[in-house]
C-alpha cells in the first residue's frame, strides 16, 4: 500500500515542479517581450529616451532570470538572445532605428519562443 502512495506523491511533486517552471518561464519571457514591444514602438516614434528605458528594463530582466532560464532551457537560443541584446545596445547608442527595430523584433520572437517551448501545448507533449 505504501508503494502506490509513494508513486502518486512523486508524480504530484513532478507535476507541481513542472507547472512552476512553466509559469515562471512564461511570466519572465512574456514580460521581456512586452518591454521590447514598447521599446520598438518608442523607437518607431523616434522617442529614443523611452526606447532606451524599455530596452534596459528588458535587458535587466533577462540578466536577472538568466540562471533560472539556463537551468531549464536549451542554451542555443539563450546565446542568441545574449548576442542580440548586445547588438541592441550598439544600435541604441547610434540611434539606428531600422536596425534597432529589427533586432527588437528578433528578440521578441525568440523570447516568446522560449516561453512557448516550456508551456503546455500539444506539440510539447508529443
C-alpha positions in Angstrom: 0.0 0.0 0.0 2.9 2.3 0.6 4.4 2.0 -2.9 1.4 3.2 -4.9 1.0 6.2 -2.4 4.7 7.0 -2.8 4.4 6.8 -6.6 1.4 9.1 -6.6 3.3 11.6 -4.3 6.3 11.6 -6.7 4.1 12.2 -9.7 2.3 15.0 -8.0 5.6 16.6 -7.0 6.9 16.3 -10.6 3.6 17.9 -11.8 4.0 20.8 -9.3 7.6 21.4 -10.3 6.6 21.3 -14.0 3.8 23.8 -13.5 6.0 26.1 -11.5 8.7 26.1 -14.2 6.1 26.6 -16.9 4.5 29.5 -15.0 7.9 31.1 -14.3 9.3 30.8 -17.8 6.1 32.2 -19.3 5.9 35.1 -16.9 9.5 36.2 -17.3 9.7 35.8 -21.1 6.3 37.4 -21.8 7.3 40.4 -19.7 10.6 40.7 -21.6 8.6 40.5 -24.9 6.2 43.3 -23.7 9.1 45.6 -22.7 10.7 45.0 -26.1 7.5 45.7 -27.9 7.2 49.0 -26.0 10.9 49.8 -26.9 10.3 49.0 -30.5 7.2 51.3 -30.6 9.2 54.1 -28.9 12.0 53.8 -31.5 9.4 54.0 -34.3 8.1 57.2 -32.8 11.7 58.5 -32.5 11.4 58.5 -28.7 14.9 57.3 -28.0 14.7 58.0 -24.3 11.7 55.7 -24.0 13.3 53.1 -26.3 16.4 53.1 -24.1 14.3 52.9 -20.9 12.3 49.9 -22.1 15.3 48.1 -23.7 17.3 48.5 -20.5 14.4 47.1 -18.4 14.1 44.1 -20.7 17.9 43.5 -20.6 17.9 43.8 -16.8 15.0 41.3 -16.5 16.8 38.9 -18.9 20.0 39.2 -16.8 18.1 38.7 -13.5 16.5 35.5 -14.7 19.3 34.2 -16.8 20.3 31.5 -14.4 16.7 30.4 -13.9 16.3 30.1 -17.7 19.6 28.3 -18.1 18.6 25.7 -15.6 15.6 24.6 -17.8 16.2 25.8 -21.3 18.3 24.9 -24.3 21.4 27.2 -24.3 21.5 27.9 -28.1 18.5 30.4 -28.1 19.9 31.9 -24.9 23.2 32.6 -26.6 21.3 34.1 -29.4 19.3 36.3 -27.0 22.6 37.4 -25.4 24.2 38.4 -28.7 21.0 40.2 -29.8 20.9 42.3 -26.6 24.5 43.3 -27.3 23.6 44.3 -30.8 20.6 46.2 -29.5 22.9 48.3 -27.3 25.0 49.3 -30.3 22.0 50.3 -32.4 20.6 52.2 -29.5 23.8 54.2 -29.0 23.9 55.1 -32.7 20.2 55.7 -33.0 19.9 53.3 -35.9 16.1 53.0 -36.0 15.7 50.3 -38.7 18.3 48.0 -37.1 17.1 48.7 -33.6 13.5 47.8 -34.5 14.6 44.7 -36.4 16.7 43.5 -33.5 13.8 44.2 -31.2 11.6 42.1 -33.4 14.1 39.2 -33.3 14.4 39.4 -29.6 10.6 39.4 -29.2 10.2 36.3 -31.3 13.0 34.5 -29.5 11.7 35.4 -26.1 8.1 34.3 -27.0 9.6 31.1 -28.4 11.4 30.5 -25.1 8.1 30.9 -23.2 6.2 28.7 -25.7 8.7 25.9 -25.6 8.1 25.4 -21.9 4.3 25.8 -22.0 1.6 23.2 -22.1 1.0 22.7 -25.8 0.1 19.5 -27.6 3.4 19.7 -29.6 5.4 19.7 -26.4 3.6 16.6 -25.1 4.3 14.5 -28.3 
